[in-house]
Amino acid sequence: MQFAWDVRDDTFAGAPPLAAFRLVVSFASSLYFTGIGYDGMPALYDVPVAFFHAYTDEDIYVAPPKGEKPEGIVYQLKRALYGTRRAAFLFQNLSMEVMEKGGFFRIKVT
């Protein structure tokens, strides 16, 4: 797989403005507390390993720490690792897939 290294669209992962985040949390909370078609209580979590949930779509090899394996052994990453170039982008795409299954939709703001 080849990537256009001079174009940054393959790595960009934008963050929503705080007002949009507050709107979604407020809406979810109001649905929960009024009992209108929402089964779970909304919650916020800080997930330090969030990027590990997204699969990588390129071949990335890493060397194990010294003393762990014999010389010449490398590991191939199957999931996005924090610090890799496309980790945030891949996690954002995974998040959008999950949200679209829940009835949300993605818009492009220009």
N, C-alpha and C positions, 0 to 999 in steps of 0.2 A: 504494500500500500504506500502510495506516495502522498506527501503533504506539500502544500505550497508554503514554504517556510517564510516567504516574504509577505504573506497575507495573514493577518492575525485573527481572521474569523474562525479559524479552527481551534482556537484556545480561549476565546473570550467567554466569560460567564458573568453576566451582569447581575447585580444584586438589586432587588426591588427597593423602592423608597420605603422608609419607615411608615409612612401614612398608609401605603397599600398593605403592608404586613399587619398593621393595627386593624385595618378594615376586615381582613380575612379572619383574624382571631376574634374580633368583636362579633362578626356574623356567625362564626361557629359556636361561640359561647351563647349567643342569643337563641340559636336553634336548640342547643342542649338544654338550657334552663327553661324554655317554653315547651319543650317536649314535641317539637315539630320535626318528625322524621330524621332525627339524628340519634344514633345509638351510643356513641362514645363521648366521653368528656374530653374537651380540648385540653391539651397540655403542651408545654414548651420544654424541649430538651436540648441540651448542648451535647452533641455527639462528637467526641474527639476522633472517632474513626469513621466518619461519614463517607469519606472518599472510597473506603474499602468496599462499599456496596456496589459501585459501578465497575463494570467490566471494561478492560482496556481493549482498544481496537487496533493496536499496533504491537509489534514485537519489541519488548523491553527486557533486557537481561541485566541482572545485578550480581555482583560478586558477594559471597557470604563474608561475614566478619572473619578476620584472621583467627585461626585456631578452631574454627567450627567444622570445616570440611577439608578434605585433601586439596592440594593445589590443582588448579585447572577446572574446578567445578563452578558452574554459574547457575543461577536460578532465573527462570522466565516468569515475569509477572503476568498474572491472569486478570488481576484487578487493579484499578487505579490506586496508586500509592501517593500519599501526601508528598508534595514536592516535585512530582513529575509534571511535565509541561501541560498536559491536557487533563489533569485530575479534576479540576473545578468544572471544566466544560463537560466532561463525561458524567460527573455527578449531577450537574444541572439537567442534562438530558434525561438521566434516569428519574430524577425528581419530577420532571414534566410528564414523563410516561405514566408515572404513578398518579399524578394529579389528574391527567386526562381520563384515566380509568375511573376516577372519582367524580367525573362530570365537569371539571374545570376545562377551560380552553385557553390556548396561547394566542396572544395578539402581538403584532409587531409594531412598536412605536418608532416613528421616524422623526 
